[in-house]
Amino acid sequence: MLGPFGEAPMRRTAGTLWVTVLLGLVLSGCGAVSHEAALLGNYVPESGSRIEVGTITNATGQVPKVDDEVVNIEQLLSDALAQKLRGEDLLWAGDPSRKLVLITKIVEYEPGDAFKRWLLPGWGSTVVSVECELRAANQLVGTVRARRTVSFGGVYTIGAWRTIFASVADDVVSELQSKIRK
Amino acid sequence: MLRVNHCMVARSVSVLAVVVLLAGCVTAWQDSGSFYRSAQTALAVESTPVGARVFLSNRYLGDTPLSTALDCEQEMRKKTRKVSYWDTQPGLSLFLSLTSLGLYVPFSLIPVDTETSQEPSGAFKNNEFTLRVEADGHQVWSTTVVCGPQPAVSLRAVLEKL
């Protein structure tokens, strides 16, 4: 039965939309994102400042494992940060007067499980949380905090234990970019 | 028309009740270790006479009046608890409940997601500094400065003549 404004096609369209959104969520995966940055005192980074990826430490108190193999999360984050900084032309390349050092602590990390996430959203979440300090001439001048989770999804969230570092690095670098004038 | 409105209200109330009920599905907080975060205390030093030399842990800082920042490390305690997906992603939970025609609701009762909290334990490390103020013809003035609990410390050193 077709209503005065074509209800049947509208319902079909709405149904298709729901299925598309649901499929999109299941395939792409999703979770929570939070990040913030603050410069301390009246510090204003010098124009053209660049950032060196400093020490990265695992402060989770655990040795993370995926498939019984130890994951070097410090290296994963270091590589991801360097790649993102390079991509934004923020990676320090040698001028000592314009160097800021980013010292990072990984305070939370859960590799998660894509199968569990597929079974029940929230179960088997992949989580990473980092606390970064920005230092100029060894003086603390700013902080960045970021947390990412992948808590829902299916096939495409396999490997989130690794890719989540690129996502959190993206968050950290976007916060830094907003604070540093080019 | 009135019946449709009643149905909608009843449905909304049911969904709200389910959400409120499910939001209560949590486990107790559990300690999950600690880490140290940098903390800063602003230090301002003045002296009589003006222009005295200031040393912090035997490192020359400058002449009075001066201000600087002291860095130390503050212990943060981490706590985690298991919560239902309604607590961490209420919008998505509602969406899943609707799209699964309610099938998801009983499963969403299970507290499987993790909620994390951080709070300062009140402990600090590397937070004591010896401050020394010197001026020619005057006795050395020194004190211990503690960084951390307070955001700013102001000191006035009155140096006695030799």
Interface residues (C-beta under 8 A of the other chain):
Chain A: W18 L22 L25 C30 G31 A32 L40 G41 A59 T60 G61 K105 V107 E108 E110 K116 L120 P121 G122 W123 G124 S125 V127 S129 E131 E133 Q139 L140 T143 T149 S151 F152
Chain B: S32 G33 S34 F35 Y36 R37 S38 Q40 A42 A69 D71 M76 K78 S84 Y85 T88 Q89 L92 S93 F95 L96 T99 F107 S108 I110 V112 D113 T114 T116 Q118
